């Protein structure tokens, strides 16, 4: 039997509150599972608010929030997306000073977990960042180190925030992918729904099974 070496926390609430949650002064290996209770679009740390259509979002009841990790926006809707943060301290066995490869291990944990649930053919992106026409605005339109792919479609997105004490990796996968809602969020200057259809490979396994498999994969890594 594996010994649990990760602290597991379950949280729910607004996406804005979760993304602004402070890191502890002393970081230990921790997993924060988060259930968003209200639709929101989370902009990357330096992404301009002008990337989204604020009026359309307000009319649709979609909050606009900012996360502290980089990259493009992620649409968070209850029941459609699973969000989890993984924290490690500097000096942890999976810690790397090379930012470009620092999430590869985490991608391998996701690949192992999802493969065990009957999702074959997954790969972890270990090449340079892949940019596309919409990747500056939409997280799942580009591919970064450690992210999990099924062919050319993204399965798990990963961004990170690094501080002196350690790193916070923010991970998301979709259970339902809704290009039409993304078209609404980004407005007339953004992509059309048909341009986004093939960006994502949703995960059909129950969220509880994915959580158990992912935690097992993390414990296997130590």
N, C-alpha and C positions, 0 to 999 in steps of 0.2 A: 504494500500500500504506500502511496506517495505521501510524504509529509507536506502539509500546507505551509508554504513560506510567504504567501501573499495575504495581506490584509484586504478583505472584501467589504465594500460599503455599498449600500443601496440608497439612492436618492431619487426624489421626484420634485417637480416644481417648474418654475419658469426657466427657459433656456438662458435668459439674460443673467439671472442669479447664479446659475450653475457655472457659466463661463467666467464670471467675475470672482468665483470662489478662490480664495487665497491658498497658495501652497503652504503646507506646514513649515515651520522653521527647520525642523529635522525631518527629512523625507525618508520614508521607509517604503519597501516594495508594496504598492497599494493598487487596488483596482476599484474605480468608482463607476458603478453602473448607474445610468441616469435615465429616468423616464420623464420626457417632456410632457407637461400637462396642457400645453397651448401651442398652436402653430407658430413657428418663428423661422426666420432666415438669419443664419449666423454668418456675418461677414468676417473675413480674415482680419488680422490685427492692423494691417495698413491699407485695407481695401476701402475706397471711397464710398460714401453712402449713395452717391449718384449712380452707382452701378445697378441699383434696384429702383423700381417704380414705387415710391413711398405711398402715393395716393392709392394705387391698385392694391398694395399690401394692406393698407388701412381698411379699405372697403371689404377685403377678403378676411379680415381678422388675423392677419399674419404680422407678428411683431418683427421688428428689425433690431437685431442685437449684434454685439461685437464680441468675438472671442479673442483670446490673448495669443493664440498661435497663428501662424501665417497661412497663406493660401487663399483660394477663392471661397465663395459663399457655399454654405450647405443648408438645404431646406430641411427643416425639422418639423415633422408632423406626427402627432400621436398615432402609434400603431403602424406607421410607415417606415420609420427609421429606428435603428438601435444605436445608441451612443454610449461609449465607454472610454474612460480615461485610465491610462496606465502610468503610474508614477514609479520612477526608480531614482535612487540616490547616486550622486557622483561616486565612482569607485565600485558600484555594483558590477557583478560579473558580466552583465550585458551592456554596461556603459561604454560608450565610444566617444572619443574627442572628434572623430571624423563625422561631421553632421550629415554628409551625403550618404553614409552607410549606417548611421546610428539606429535606424529603424528596421534594418533587415531582419534582425532576430525576431522582432515583434511580428513582422509579416509572416515569418516561418511559423510562429505560433498560431496565427490565424489560418494559414494554409493547412496546417496539420489538423486543427480543430474542424474546419469545414470539410476537409477531405474525409475525416472519420464519420461525417454525417451524410455521406453519399454525394458529395459535390466534387467529382474528379476533374482533372485537367487544369488545376489551378497553378499559378506561378507567382513568384515574388519578384517585383521589379527591382533589379540591381543595376540597371543602366542609368545614364544621366536622365535628368528630368525631361519628360516629354511634354512639350507645349503644343497646344492646338489653338484654333481661332478663339475659343471661348474659355480657355483654361485660366486666364487671369481673373475671370469673373465667377466661374463655377468650378468648385473643387473637383468634381467628378469628371470634368472635361479634360483634365491633364493627368499625368502619372508621375508620382515621385517615388523616391527610394523607400522600399519596404512595403509599398502598397500591393494589394493582392489583385491579380487579374485572372479573368477567364477569357483567353484569347485577347481581343482588343477591348474588352469591356471590363470596367472596374468593378470589383466586388467589395473591397474594404479600402476606404480612404483613411490616410493617417497624416496628421499634422503634429507639430511639436512646439513646445515652449521650453527653452533651456535657461536655467538660472545656475548660480554658483553651486547650490546645494544638490542639483539634480535636474531631471527632465520630466515633463508632463506630456505624454503622447496622447493625442485625442483621436479616437478611432470611431468610424461610423460605417454601417452597412445598411442597405435598404432592403426591406421586406416587400415594399411596393414602390415602384418608380413611376412618377407622374410627370412626364414632360409638359403636359398642358399647364400644370400649376407653375412649373419653372418659367414657362413662357409668360404667364401673368406677372410673376414676381419681377422679371427683368424688363418687362415692358417692350415698347416698340423698338428700342435700340438694342435689344437682346436677341437671343436665338429663337427661332421658331420651334414649336414642339417636335416637328418631324426631324429637325437637326439633332435632337437629343435622344431619340428613340433607342439608339444602339450604344449609348454611353455606359450603361449599367447592367450588370447581371444580378438581379435580386436573389436573396437567400430565402429559400422556401422552408427550411427547417424551422421548427418552433423555437422561439427566442430562448425559452428555458433550456432546451437541449444545446443550443449554441453557447449559452453562458457556461454550462457545465463542461462542455468540450473545450472551450477556450481556457477556463481556469485549470483544467487538467493539463492542457498543453503548456501553460505558463509554469505550473509546478514541475513538469517534466524538465523544463529548462533550468529551473532553480532560481 
